[in-house]
Amino acid sequence: MAQDLVGTIIHRCEECMRHAEEALTHDLASIRTGRASPALLERVRVDYYGTPTPLTQLAAISTPEPRLLVIQPWDKSAFGAIEKAILKSDLGLTPVSDGKVIRLSIPPLTEERRRDLVRLIRRRVEEGRVAVRNCRRDAIEEFKKLEREKKISEDDTRRGQERVQKATDAAIQEIERIGQRKEQEVMEI
């Protein structure tokens, strides 16, 4: 029974760490690099008939060229609302419409803007590391609680903590790798 409890805690901890990695990956995808990516528009909300609606639910978004996003709204009456939402967003992009599609040209990043983005990426990576360490802390507290309640032995607690630490090290290493890959993408000219 003690092994089942230890295994369950470790499984929950690893799952928590996996969620932290996925959240970081998703978060970093929305950071603009020199390339066009539909993920840039994931956070854009359009006031569609009085309801804030994700842009991705109102239009098809494609990247026909490395520095161009093409937005093709399914409802032609949403053109104006989509353009306003893009202008109001923090993307710093100006939409160009021809009545059929909206084009967003992605300008090359300046060196200063690249450095700002790298700082932002590093801050988000640190938040990811903190999330992983919080998962580890919660698992260790659970082990100690079960040991105090005499549900698991001291040896089980120690072995469980060692396995959680190994999972933590692996998750932090993966988070570092994700951050480095995004930094390289941003610094790429």
Secondary structure, 3 states (H helix, E strand, C coil): CHHHHHHHHHHHHHHHHHHHHHHHHHHHHCCCCCCCCHHHHCCCEEEECCEEEEHHHCEEEEEEECCEEEEEECCHHHHHHHHHHHHHCCCCCCEEECCCCEEEECCCCCHHHHHHHHHHHHHHHHHHHHHHHHHHHHHHHHHHHHHHCCCCCHHHHHHHHHHHHHHHHHHHHHHHHHHHHHHHHHHCC
